[in-house]
């Protein structure tokens, strides 16, 4: 047993080198999120993704593991900031699949955006992953992870290239309006569906 005074003096050391490397922690948390998790409604999943581990395995077998720290929720055709606001298209068709697949799209002619589709089949909703680890901004994140259109439709529950692992639930987070949606009506621009650590 570790004395409480040691916890108080070295909390980050305890968390990183003792707690997170213990067999019980690994067994409980370092597991890939399954389809049941992704089938939940987007406004439930978005804050739950905070603190989870985004894992990218590259072709050489190396892994980059990042803690998700910023996400946004986009919910259905009625959400006038959502890509599904005009109905199903070739671009957004993956949003109408079951939760747990990846929706990638390209913006400004230079950045890929990583989205996690959630919920049930035929109801389009997704979580935009805006930041993880030291990469703040969705374009910087996908560049670091080397994500592109080939990840469109990737199943996070079975992929050997990209997945999300469980971690202790984050109890404290902030909410703000979503970013970069000036095209949407005021009620949708002002709604607090951005979640950050």
Buried (B, 14 or more C-beta within 10 A) or exposed (E): EEEEEEBEEBEEEBBEEBBBEEEEBEEEBBEBBEBEBBBBBBBEBBBBBBBBBBBBBEEEEEEBEBBBBBBBBBBBBEBBBBBBBEEEEEEBBBBBBBBBBBBBBEEEEEBBBBBBBBBEEEBBBBBBBBBBBEBEEBBBBBBBBBBEEEBBBBBBBEBEBBBBBBBEEBEEBEEEBBEEBEEBEEEBBEBEBBBBB
